Amino acid sequence: MTTARRDTYTPDTLLSVAVRVFNERGYDGTSMEHLSKAAGISKSSIYHHVAGKEELLRRAVSRALDGLFAVLDEPGAGRGRAVERVEYVTRRTVEVLIEELPYVTLLLRVRGNTKTERWAMERRREFDHRVAELLKAAAADGDLRADLDIRLATRLLFGMINSLVEWYKPHPDSPSEREQLAETVVRMAFGGLRTAR
């Protein structure tokens, strides 16, 4: 059985196993031995695909970050009033989190102990900053309450979104669940942020 798995292992399937183990044990608590056992292949087979554990981490967090930054390039993030754009970005951020749940979970758990973790944290801050800029623009347009601290509102918005990784469990029988959850987050957040009409 191990031979068959060794023959069919790909960098993507190895990455999937590594992300699961990193999320279970923590990145710092995971050794190449743990990854080897979880994958059912030898350490030398892992080294055939990657230089080491930090390369697996970089690939994993890059996948999450690429998904998040791609949202900012979608037409809905660039057209219309700033408040509509930030609502779109919020909705799509929730959807990306759900689509890439293990990868985003890992991204949110990095602590800055390695070069890759520090890079990932800096990229996360850049994403947060770009969303904060949209919130500022929406406030300047008069679409958000004037009494809001935009930095605090940004932190609270991402706190709500990021908390999904701690409790959300996908239901395979409910394909519309992702859209419902994203819409609920947008309604709850922007119901309190928007100016009264």
C-alpha positions in Angstrom: 0.0 0.0 0.0 2.8 2.4 0.8 4.4 1.7 -2.6 1.1 2.6 -4.4 0.9 5.9 -2.4 4.5 6.7 -3.1 3.9 6.2 -6.8 0.9 8.5 -6.9 1.9 11.2 -4.5 2.0 14.7 -6.0 3.2 18.0 -4.6 -0.5 19.0 -4.2 -1.5 15.9 -2.3 1.6 16.2 -0.1 0.7 19.9 0.5 -2.8 18.9 1.6 -1.4 16.4 4.1 1.2 18.9 5.4 -1.5 21.6 6.0 -3.6 19.1 7.9 -0.7 18.1 10.1 0.4 21.8 10.6 -3.1 22.7 11.7 -3.3 19.7 14.1 0.1 19.9 15.7 1.1 23.5 15.0 3.9 24.4 12.5 6.6 24.5 15.2 5.4 21.2 16.6 5.6 19.4 13.3 8.7 17.5 12.3 9.5 16.0 8.9 9.0 12.6 10.7 5.4 13.6 11.5 4.9 14.6 7.8 6.4 11.4 6.6 4.2 9.3 8.8 1.0 11.2 7.9 1.8 11.0 4.2 2.8 7.3 4.4 5.9 8.0 2.4 9.6 8.3 3.4 11.3 11.6 4.3 13.5 11.2 1.2 10.3 11.0 -1.0 9.1 14.3 0.6 12.5 15.9 -0.2 12.0 14.8 -3.8 9.0 17.2 -3.9 10.1 20.1 -1.6 13.2 21.4 0.1 11.7 21.0 3.5 8.9 21.9 5.9 9.2 25.7 5.4 8.7 25.3 1.7 5.5 23.5 2.4 4.4 26.3 4.7 5.2 28.9 2.1 3.2 27.0 -0.6 0.3 26.6 1.8 0.1 30.2 3.0 0.7 31.5 -0.6 -2.4 29.5 -1.7 -4.5 31.3 1.0 -3.0 34.7 0.3 -3.3 34.3 -3.5 -7.0 33.6 -3.1 -7.6 36.6 -0.9 -5.6 39.0 -3.1 -7.4 37.7 -6.2 -10.6 39.0 -4.7 -9.3 42.6 -4.8 -8.7 42.2 -8.6 -12.3 41.0 -9.3 -14.6 43.5 -11.1 -16.9 43.7 -8.0 -14.0 45.0 -5.9 -13.2 47.8 -8.4 -16.6 49.1 -9.5 -19.3 51.1 -7.9 -19.4 53.0 -4.7 -16.8 52.2 -2.1 -19.3 50.8 0.3 -20.6 48.3 -2.3 -17.0 47.4 -3.1 -16.1 46.7 0.5 -19.2 44.7 1.0 -18.3 42.7 -2.1 -14.7 42.1 -0.8 -16.1 41.1 2.6 -18.5 38.6 1.0 -15.8 37.1 -1.2 -13.3 37.0 1.6 -15.7 34.7 3.5 -16.2 32.6 0.5 -12.4 32.2 -0.1 -12.0 31.4 3.6 -14.6 28.6 3.2 -13.2 27.3 -0.1 -9.6 27.3 1.2 -10.4 26.6 4.9 -7.4 24.5 5.9 -5.0 26.9 4.1 -6.5 30.1 5.5 -6.6 28.4 9.0 -2.9 27.9 8.7 -2.3 31.4 7.5 -4.2 32.8 10.5 -2.1 30.7 12.9 1.4 31.8 11.8 3.2 33.6 14.6 6.3 35.1 12.9 8.8 32.6 14.1 10.3 32.0 10.6 11.1 34.1 7.5 8.0 32.6 5.8 5.7 33.3 8.7 6.9 37.0 8.9 6.4 37.3 5.1 2.9 35.9 5.4 2.0 38.2 8.3 3.2 41.2 6.3 1.0 40.1 3.3 -2.0 39.7 5.6 -1.4 43.3 6.9 -1.2 44.5 3.4 -4.6 42.9 2.6 -6.1 44.3 5.7 -4.8 47.8 4.8 -6.4 47.6 1.4 -9.7 46.7 2.9 -9.3 49.5 5.4 -8.7 52.0 2.6 -12.1 50.9 1.1 -13.8 51.5 4.4 -12.2 54.9 4.6 -13.4 55.8 1.1 -16.9 54.6 2.1 -16.9 56.8 5.2 -15.7 59.7 3.1 -18.6 59.1 0.7 -21.0 59.4 3.7 -22.1 55.7 3.4 -20.6 54.6 6.8 -21.3 56.1 10.1 -19.2 59.2 10.9 -18.7 58.2 14.5 -16.7 55.0 13.6 -13.0 54.5 14.1 -12.1 52.9 10.8 -9.0 51.0 12.2 -11.2 49.5 14.9 -14.0 48.7 12.5 -11.5 47.0 10.2 -10.1 44.9 13.1 -13.6 43.9 14.2 -14.7 43.0 10.7 -11.7 40.7 10.2 -12.1 39.4 13.7 -15.5 38.2 12.8 -14.5 36.8 9.5 -11.4 35.1 10.8 -13.2 33.5 13.7 -14.9 31.2 11.2 -11.8 29.1 11.0 -12.4 28.1 14.7 -15.9 26.9 14.4 -17.1 26.5 10.8 -17.5 22.9 9.6 -18.6 22.6 5.9 -21.8 20.6 5.2 -21.4 18.7 1.9 -25.2 18.4 1.6 -25.6 22.2 1.6 -24.0 23.8 -1.5 -25.6 27.2 -0.9 -24.2 27.3 2.7 -21.2 29.3 1.6 -23.3 32.1 0.0 -25.6 32.2 3.0 -22.8 32.5 5.5 -21.1 35.2 3.5 -24.3 37.1 3.2 -25.0 36.8 6.9 -21.5 38.2 7.7 -22.1 41.2 5.4 -25.6 42.0 6.8 -24.4 41.8 10.4 -21.3 43.9 9.8 -22.7 46.5 7.5 -26.0 46.7 9.2 -24.0 48.4 12.0 -21.6 50.2 9.8 -23.8 51.9 7.2 -25.5 55.2 7.8 -29.2 55.1 8.3 -31.3 55.6 5.1 
